[in-house]
Amino acid sequence: MKCPYCAEEIQDDAVVCRFCFASKQNGAWIHPSAVEAEITQKRQGPRFTMRFAGFFFFLSALAELSDITVAVQLFGEEYTGIIAFIYHIIYIGLYGAMGLGLWSAKPWGFQVLFAGTLTYTVDRLLFIMYGQATSGLISQYGELMGVGGEDIVSQAMHLGIVATLVAWWSFVLYVYIKRDYFVPLTDQ
């Protein structure tokens, strides 16, 4: 059989022409531009949200780059030097890859977003479990608040971390629902 739009030879049972991407729906062939317009319209819906989030991941990578010499807390200890440097490099790479994947709608974008979110979640949960032992912020603000102030500051920090994680995983769920955004136009 020949495609009705490009006249290339295709199989009789084909539902999509591999040459011009015309598609067969309900027994009738649909012009390739109509198919592409439908796909483009589906992709336009989450485009602003994905690019906006990608932009903020790029900003996060830049912020992490500016803090590359700052000490990090891991397993209840504060680390500087090469460990802190590697920690920051990992996050610069994750944030940059997540930003690029979301901005450019690369097929691997969702997987990188999921891996980055999982990494960040583990890091923040470790901070909740071990971070308060060396957190100067808790003691600094706790002293200002008086008796019981350190507990209040600690609880507020933990609540903030949990709220951030809930928001981040909600965004991952949104991206999963809109995962067609990452499918290349020629594959649909």
C-alpha positions in Angstrom: 0.0 0.0 0.0 1.2 3.6 -0.7 0.8 6.3 1.9 -2.0 8.7 0.7 0.1 11.8 1.5 3.8 11.0 0.7 3.2 8.0 -1.7 5.9 5.9 0.0 5.3 2.2 0.3 4.1 1.1 3.7 2.6 -2.1 5.1 -1.1 -2.6 4.6 -1.7 -2.9 8.4 0.3 0.3 9.2 -1.4 2.9 11.3 1.4 5.5 11.1 3.5 6.2 8.0 7.1 6.1 9.0 8.1 8.5 6.3 5.7 11.5 6.8 4.0 10.5 10.1 0.5 10.5 8.7 -1.7 8.4 10.9 -4.7 6.2 10.4 -7.6 6.7 12.8 -11.0 5.0 12.5 -10.0 3.7 9.1 -9.2 7.2 7.6 -5.8 8.6 7.1 -5.1 12.0 8.8 -2.7 14.5 7.3 0.7 14.6 9.0 0.5 18.3 9.8 -2.8 17.7 11.7 -1.0 15.0 13.7 1.9 17.2 14.5 -0.4 20.1 15.5 -2.2 17.8 17.9 1.1 16.6 19.4 2.5 20.2 19.7 -0.7 21.3 21.4 -0.4 18.5 24.0 3.2 19.5 24.6 2.5 23.2 25.0 0.3 22.7 28.1 3.1 21.9 30.6 5.9 23.7 28.6 5.8 26.9 30.7 5.8 25.0 34.0 8.6 22.7 33.0 10.8 25.5 31.7 10.1 27.6 34.7 11.1 24.7 37.0 14.1 24.1 34.8 15.2 27.7 35.1 15.0 27.5 38.9 17.1 24.3 38.9 19.7 26.2 36.9 19.6 28.9 39.6 20.0 26.2 42.2 23.1 24.9 40.5 24.5 28.5 40.4 23.7 28.9 44.1 25.4 25.6 44.9 28.4 26.8 42.8 28.6 30.0 44.9 28.6 27.9 48.1 31.2 25.4 46.9 33.6 26.1 49.8 30.9 26.1 52.5 31.0 23.2 55.0 28.3 20.5 54.8 26.7 18.4 57.4 26.7 14.6 56.9 25.9 11.9 59.5 26.0 14.4 62.4 29.4 15.8 61.5 30.4 19.0 59.7 32.8 18.4 56.7 35.0 20.8 54.9 37.6 20.4 52.2 37.4 17.7 49.6 34.3 16.0 51.0 32.3 19.3 51.0 33.7 20.1 47.5 32.5 16.7 46.1 29.1 17.1 47.9 28.6 20.5 46.2 29.8 19.2 42.8 27.3 16.4 43.0 24.5 18.8 43.6 25.7 21.2 40.9 25.6 18.3 38.5 22.1 17.1 39.6 20.5 20.6 39.6 22.1 21.3 36.2 20.9 18.0 34.7 17.4 18.4 36.1 17.3 22.0 34.7 18.5 20.8 31.3 16.1 17.9 31.2 13.1 20.0 32.1 14.0 23.0 29.9 14.8 21.0 26.7 12.2 18.2 27.2 14.9 15.5 26.8 13.6 11.9 27.0 15.8 11.3 30.1 14.5 14.4 31.8 12.0 12.6 34.1 14.5 10.0 35.2 17.1 12.7 36.2 14.4 14.6 38.0 13.4 11.5 39.9 17.0 10.5 40.7 17.8 14.1 41.9 14.6 14.2 44.0 15.5 10.9 45.6 19.1 12.0 46.3 17.8 15.3 47.9 15.3 13.4 50.0 17.9 11.0 51.4 20.2 14.0 52.1 17.4 15.9 53.9 16.3 12.9 55.9 19.9 12.3 57.0 20.0 15.9 58.1 16.9 15.4 60.2 18.3 12.3 61.7 21.8 13.4 62.3 22.1 17.2 61.5 20.8 18.7 64.7 23.9 17.6 66.7 26.1 20.1 65.0 23.7 22.7 63.7 25.0 26.1 64.8 21.8 27.7 63.5 19.7 25.9 66.0 21.8 26.9 68.9 22.3 30.5 67.6 18.6 31.2 67.2 17.6 29.0 70.1 19.6 31.2 72.5 17.8 34.3 71.2 14.5 32.7 72.0 15.4 31.7 75.5 14.3 28.6 77.3 13.1 25.9 74.9 14.1 28.0 72.0 16.4 25.4 70.5 13.6 22.8 70.4 11.3 25.3 68.7 13.9 26.2 66.1 14.7 22.5 65.6 11.1 21.6 65.1 10.6 24.5 62.7 13.6 23.4 60.6 12.3 19.9 60.5 8.8 21.0 59.5 10.3 23.2 56.8 12.3 20.3 55.4 9.3 18.0 55.4 7.2 20.7 53.7 9.9 21.1 51.0 10.0 17.4 50.4 6.2 17.1 50.1 6.2 20.0 47.6 9.1 18.5 45.6 7.5 15.0 45.4 4.2 16.7 44.4 6.1 18.3 41.5 7.6 14.9 40.6 4.1 13.5 40.5 2.9 16.4 38.3 5.8 15.8 35.9 5.0 12.0 35.9 1.4 12.8 34.9 2.7 15.2 32.2 5.4 12.8 31.0 4.3 13.0 27.4 6.2 16.3 27.5 9.5 14.3 27.3 8.5 12.1 24.4 10.2 13.2 21.1 7.7 14.5 18.5 8.7 11.8 16.0 8.0 9.0 18.4 4.3 9.8 18.9 
